[in-house]
Amino acid sequence: MRATARTQEPIPCIDFVAEAERCPLCGKAVQAQKSKRRRVVTVAAGAFVARKIRKCCSSGDSSHPVLVSEKLSGLVPAQQGACEMSCGVKCPA
C-alpha cells in the first residue's frame, strides 16, 4: 500500500496492489495488469481515492485468475454504491 497526494485531488490517493507474488495455479511470477481509481469513504479511514492495481500470471494464460488486493477487499466490498460504502446501508433509489 502506498499513499500519495496530488494537487488536482482534494483527498489522498492510496495504491492497493494485489499482494500475491506468484500465480496460485502454476506458481509463475505475476505482473501488474492494469489499475483503476475509485473514490471510497469508510467510517474508519474517511474519504480517499483507492487505486486498485490488479495482477495476472506472467504465463499469459487467460484461464488463470486475476489477482486483487485483499486489503482493499476487506475495507470495501467490490460492487457497493457510494452510499453503501460510507455507512453500510442501502439508500433508497
Stockholm file with secondary structure:
# STOCKHOLM 1.0

chainA/1-93         MRATARTQEPIPCIDFVAEAERCPLCGKAVQAQKSKRRRVVTVAAGAFVARKIRKCCSSGDSSHPVLVSEKLSGLVPAQQGACEMSCGVKCPA
#=GR chainA/1-93 SS CEEECCTTCSSCEEEEECCCSBCTTTCCBEEEEEEEEEEEEETTTEEEEEEEEEEEETTCCTTSCCBCCHHHHHHSCTTCCHHHHHHSCCCCC
#=GC SS_cons        CEEECCTTCSSCEEEEECCCSBCTTTCCBEEEEEEEEEEEEETTTEEEEEEEEEEEETTCCTTSCCBCCHHHHHHSCTTCCHHHHHHSCCCCC
//
